Amino acid sequence: MNLLTSRRTLPLLTAALMSTLALPALAQPADASLVPALQAAVASGHRTVANVARDGWRHPVETLAFFGVKPTDTVVELSPGGGWYTEILAPYLRDRGQFIAAGDDPASSNNYARQGGLRFRAKLDATPGVYGKVKTTVFDVGGGKLDIAAPGSADVVLTFRNVHNWMAQGKAESVFAAAFTALKPGGVFGVVEHRKPVAQAFDPKAASGYVHEAHVIKLAEAAGFKLAGRSEVNANPKDPADHAGGVWSLPPVLGQGDKDRERYLAIGESDRMTLRFVKP
């Protein structure tokens, strides 16, 4: 699927808009004026083939437009991982904004975190024309290093499919509080997370990788945020969220190997909530 064509982008953008308008008290329409610049960033030639292949499931243009991310913003991404969204946000913000990647510490004593930090640093250094203006901060949840940006300096803080990890560590409340601290008044906290059906039992450790939408809202409101809108742009009604290996059974991980592989491929990536919170 090519999200860069108006045939694909505009219907999805309309769907995102309609999903928020279905909830009058939470209505926060996607900003269509941002779409051309976002499309250009998504079309950037430096993006890896594997990452581009996920666009049809992750809807970056529609998601970032829903969050209202402007090219002039200071944006913090929590746990950028291998840089899927970094490949889009860095060029989008390079000339007029600021992208801050809050991730693993390349100097960490934890080998896993150190290696992750070094790989991310190497990615940035390999393409200075794209990533030369990216700032990095250490985001070490287990170690309590949560100074992701100067207090009150960010316009937007984003997280993609990470809340379950913070719950597993018993640190979700601390992370949401750190996001609140980093944001300016009126700033946006944008959350995408694997969604657990309401009929399934609550798990405080989110071992399956799925989280109840109501719980994410509760975490945000406890930190001081107000829910400003939600979108179904990343929804997948084919996903029952009851896989033996949790969300990692689905693409792109396919953690069960050949077992039920075709069924998981037919489902596709997980059903996801897309929530926009605002710091009053």
NORSUL-V613401 format. One record per helix or strand of 2 or more residues. SS is the DSSP state (h for helix, s for strand). FROM is the first residue (numbers start at 1). TO is the last residue. Records with the same first field share a line. If there is no record, write none. Layout:
BEGIN
SS->FROM-TO, FROM-TO
END
This chain:
BEGIN
h->6-21, 24-26, 32-42, 49-52, 55-58, 60-67, 86-93, 111-126, 128-131, 163-168, 172-182, 213-223, 246-249, 261-267
s->74-78, 98-103, 135-138, 154-160, 183-196, 211-212, 225-231, 272-279
END
